[in-house]
Amino acid sequence: MAASRSTPDSVTRRSGRSWRSLWRRGPWAGLATLLLVLALDRVALAPDGPLWQRWERPARDWSPATRGIVADRKTLRELREIGPAAETAVVLGNSRAAASLRSRLAEQAEPTRTYRMIAHARIGLFEMLSAAERIEPLDIDLGILALSEFDLFRAERPRPESGHCRWGAMGASARWLGPRVVFRHRRHFLQLAAACSLESYSTRLALHRAGLDAWREFDGSLVARTTEASVETPPPPTSFFPRAARSTEQKQEQRQEALQARRRLFAEASAAFPELPADGIRFQVRHALRLYRGAHVAYNRRLIERTIDTFLEGGNRVLLVEPPLHSTVRRALDPALRQEFLRYAESLAEQDGVDLLRLEESGPFDDSSFADLTHLHNQRGAIQMTEAIVERIRRMPRSADAQPP
């Protein structure tokens, strides 16, 4: 029997059928859906997107974290709308930074300058760097960073749910930590990658409170539906850097010492603030006594220095502000930690365009200046700190970009 031969036409027909079959079998519907979701995520949940503009006024039952995320979106939108003619200062930091400056009072004292804040409880050093990378291309001239020994000596991982995660900050962290640490915490870095890619993931706390859980159901493997209590009060993050190896006896002894220190500080704080709930005081006590020296300090320094460099490379000035602490917390902390922080901050202030406002210059702050252990009172201490910040900004040399030719 003669062997069958394939003609060019038959080969073309078979090739066409195979491609059509592959197209039908391929996951094109899923890819198209993914691209559509990514586009909607970028458009609808961008800082100037339509969804965030609906929440200009936070509801009373929103948590501080949700309020902060929504307020950050409004701030980013306003920074894009402010023209280059206006002098703009942006405050970066945690809730202590938010309690240290009253922006309206500062604008009244200095009408030519606009003050905006990206500061709430979810902002750590990694989030400050991410926020700096996002706002650096905008028309600002001054970055105000609220830093103290609380930031330098606390070991914390980045928060994917903070609303601030940028690929530049994540890539730099991966290089500084090394492949071994990244692999050990690969699930956390996967969550960071999702937060850098999807606004609906990084802002999921706010979406949950707004009742938009259905918006994020497309990614159930990374964004699991959780109850309100677990979403709003996640467990404290685990450090990238484990504590040094200790014997069982050493662990027990240190655990007892830490327990006694917490009890002493809780008793003093409860007497100083009898009107505050006990759970809130316990949280602040645990938060205040988690400072220690270790490998995490070098990582924190790199985050701080990269944040400052991001502002300086954009032709902006930087003001480092040291927030105060209530006397009960100050007595409980090792004074050597603050001295080490001040030496480090003073070395940063030696750079051109960087200045430092110490507590000795903005204070003193008596106990009546505080609303709790770590936050200034809005009507007392915050006014004093605002006046000190505005006065220091007036004395700072202007950036090279702002000087007349």
N, C-alpha and C positions, 0 to 999 in steps of 0.2 A: 504494500500500500504506500502510495506516495505521501511523503510527509507534508503536512499542511503548512502553508507559508502565510505569514502575516503581511498584509499590504499596509502601506502608510495610512490609508483611510481607516482601516480597522484598528490600528494602534491609536490613532487620534480619538476614535470613538470610545475605546476602552479607557483611555486616559481621562477623557471628559467625564465618563461615568464614575471613575474612581474619585475624582475631585469632588463631584457633586455628592457622592456618598459620604466622603470625608466631611464635607460641609454640613451635611445633615446630621452626622454622628458627633460632630465637634461640639464643645461646650460654648457655642457662640451666644446663646441666650443668656447663660450665666455671666459671661464676660461683659455682654452689653448691659446687663443689670448692674454689675459691679461698677462699670464706668459711669452709669447714670447716678448711682448712689454717691460715688466720689464727687461727681459734678454738683449734685444737690448739697452735699456736705460742705463743699467749698463756697457755694453761692449763698445758701440759706443760713449757714452757721458761721459765715465770716463775721469779723467784728462789726462791719457795717451792714450785715445782712438783715433781712426783714424780721426774723424771729427775735433777735435781741432787742430790737427797737420797741417791741411790745412790752418789755419788762423794764422800762425806764424807772418805775417806782417799785422797789421790791416789796413783796408781801410781808406782813408782820411775822408769819410763822416760818419764814425762811431762816435757815441756819446761817451763821457768819460765813461759812465757806461758800454757800450758794450766793449770798449777797456779794461776796468778793469777786466771784467769777463773773457775775452779771455786771458789776461795776467796772471790772477790767475791760469788758467788751465795749462799754460806753466810753471809757477813757481812750482806748485805741481808736475808736471812731472819731472822737473829738481831736485827737492828735493829728489825724489825717486831714481834718478840716481846718486846723489852725494854720494860717499862712506864715511864711518865713519872716514877715515884718514883726511878728510878736515874739518876745522872749519867753521861752517856755522851760519850766523846770519840772522834772518827773521824779517822784519819790518812789524808790524801790525798797521793799522790805516786807517783814511779816506784820502781824497785828500791832506790835510795839511801834513800828514806824507809822502805821495809820493813826495811832493814838498820840503821836508826838507832834504832828503838824496840823493846824487848822488852815486849810487852803484859802478859805474866804478871808480870814483875818490877814493872811500873808499877802493876798492880792490887794487888800485895802491899804496895807502899809507900803506896798510896792505896786502901784497901779499899772506900770509898764510890763509887768511879768505875769504870766499865767502859770498856775500850779496845778499839776495833775498827779494822781496817785495810782500806783499798782502795788498795793500793800494790803495783805490780809493773812489769815492764819495758815493758808496753804502755800505761802511763798517762802521757799528756802533759798539757799545759795544757788542751786541748780536752776530753780525757777527764775531767780534774779538774772542769771546769765541769759536764759532763754528770752525773757522779756526785753533785756538790753539788745539782743540781736534783732528782735522784732521792731523795736522803736528807733534803733540807731539810724536807719535811712530817713526817718521823718525829721521835720524841722523843729528840733529842740536844741538848746544850748547848754543845758545843765542837768546832770544826773545826781540826785541826792540818795546816797546809800546809807541806810540805817544799819550799823554793825556794832557788835560788842563781843565779849567773850562767849556769850550765848551762841553766837553763830560760828565762831572759830573752833570751839572745843566740843560741840555737839556732833555726834555721828548719826547722820540721817541719809537715807536713800532718796533719790528724786521721787516726786509724787506724780504719777501719770494723770491723776484726776485733778491737778491744780489749775488746768486751763492754759498752762504755759509749758510747752515742750518743743524745742527746735532741734533739727538734725545737727546743726553745728555744735550745740551744747552736748548732745548725746554722743556725737563722734569724738569730741574732745575728752569726754568722760571715759569712753571706752579705751582711748589711747592711754590716758593717765592710769587707769586701773589695771590694764593689761588683759590679755586673753584669758588667763586662768580665772580671774575674778568675774569677767563677763560670762564665761561658760558656767561658773558656779551659780550665777544669778541670771541665767539666760531667760527664765520666765519673766523676770522683772524687766529685762531689756526688751523682750518682745512686747510687753505692755507699753514701754516707752516709745517703741517704734510705732505702735498703733496710735499713741497719743500725738506723736509728731506728724502722722499722716492724716488723722481724722479729727476734726473739731468735735464731732459727736462723741468721740471717746474721751478726749481730754477735758471736755466740759460736761461729762455725764452726770455729775452731781447736780448741776443746775437743771439739766434736762429732766432728771428724775423728779426734782421738786416741782417742775412746771408741768408734770404729767405727760411728758413726751417719751415715755419708755418705748412706745411702739416705733419711734424713729430709729432706735438702735437695735431692733430685733434682728436685723440682717446679719449681725456679727455675734451670734450667740456663743461662739467658742471663746471670744475674748471679753465680751461685755455681757456677763450673766445678769439676769434679772435678780435683783436683791431686794430685801425689805428696806423700808425707810430707815430703820434704826441702824442696820449694818452699813448702809451707804453713807449716812450722815456722820456716823461715828466709827470710822475704820480703825483697826488696831494700829498701834504705833508702828512706824516703818522699822524694818530691821536694817542694821548697818551693813555696808559692804565689808567692813573691817571687823572681824571677831576680836574679842578681848584676848589678851595674852593668856597663855595656858597657866592654870592655877591648880593647886592641889585641892582636894575636897575640904580640908581644914581651912585653907585660905578662902575658898568660896563661901563657906559657912560664916567665917569671921567677917568677911566683907559684906555679906548679906545682912548680918545682924547690925553692923555699923550703919549701913544705908537705911535700914528700917528705923533705927533710933534717930538718925538725922531727919528722916521724913516726919517722924512723930513730933520731934521738937519743933521743926519748922511749921508743921500743921497747927500745933497748939498756939504758937506765937501769931501765926496768920489769922487764926480764928478769933483770937483776942483783939487783933488790930482791925479786922473787918467782920464784925459779928453779923452784919446784914447780908453778907454773901453766902450763897449755898455751899454746903460742905463739899459736895462733889466738885464744884468749880475750884475750890481751894485745893483739894487733893490733886486735881489735874495739874494745877500750876506748881504745886510742890514737887511732884514727880518730874515735871518739865524743867524746873530750875536746878534740880540735883542730878541731872544727867550729863554733867560736864566732866570730861576727863581728857588726859593726854593720850595720844595714840597715833596710829598710822593715818587715821582719818583727818588729822589736822593738816597734813601736807596736801591732801586732796581738797580740803576746804580752802586752803590758801590759793591753790591754782584756780578754783572757781572764782574767788574774789578778784584775783589779778586779771583773769580773762575778762571779767565783767568791766573792770576799769579800763582795760585796753580797748574794749569794744567802743566805749564812749570816747576815749581819746582819739582813736583812729577816725572817728567821725567828726573831729574838730570840736568836741564838746568838753566842757569842764566837769569835774567831779567833786562833790562835797561829801566827805565821810562824816556821819553824825553818830555819836555814841548815845543811845537812849539810856535813861536812868533806871534804877531799880529801887524798890522799897527797902527801907533799912533792915527789915527782918530777913529779906533774901540776901542783901549784901553781907550781913553778918554770917550767914550760913555758908557762903561761898569762900573758896580759897582766894585770898587777895592776890596771890602770885599769878593766878590766871588772868586777872585784869591787867596787871603790870606787863605780862607777856603780850597780851593783845595790844596794849598801847604802844609797846615798842614796835610791833609789827605794823600797826596803823601809821605810826610816825614815819616808818620807812617808806610806806606807800605814799604819804603826803610829800615826800621829797621830790616826786616827779612833777614836772611842769604841768599845770592844769589841775592838780589834785590838792585839796585842802582838807583839814581835819578839825572838827568841832568837838572838843573834849568836854566831859562833864564839869570839869573845873571852870570852863569858860561859859557854859550854858546854865549851870546851877548857881547855888545849891538848891536842891529840891527836898523840902521837908515832907514828912509822911502825909500831910494833908493834900499834897499835890497829886496823890495817886488814887485811882479808882479801884485798884487791886494790887497784887504783888508786883506786877510787871508793867502795867499800863497806866499812863498819866491820866488824870482827871480832865475831862473835856473843858471844864470851866475854870480850871486852876493851872495845873501843871502844863497842859498843852499850850496855853496862851504864853506862858513863860518860854517854853521851848521854841514856839513859833517865832517869837520876837528875837530870840538868840540866833535862829537860823537865818532870818531875813537880814539881820545886822551883819552876820558873817558873809552872806552872799554879796552885800553891798561893798565889802572890803576886798573881795576876791578880785584878782586881775582878770580882765576879760579875755576870752579865748581869742586865738589868732584870727579866726574867721570873722569875729565880731568887731575887730579893731578897724578903724578907718584907714584907707591906704595913705 
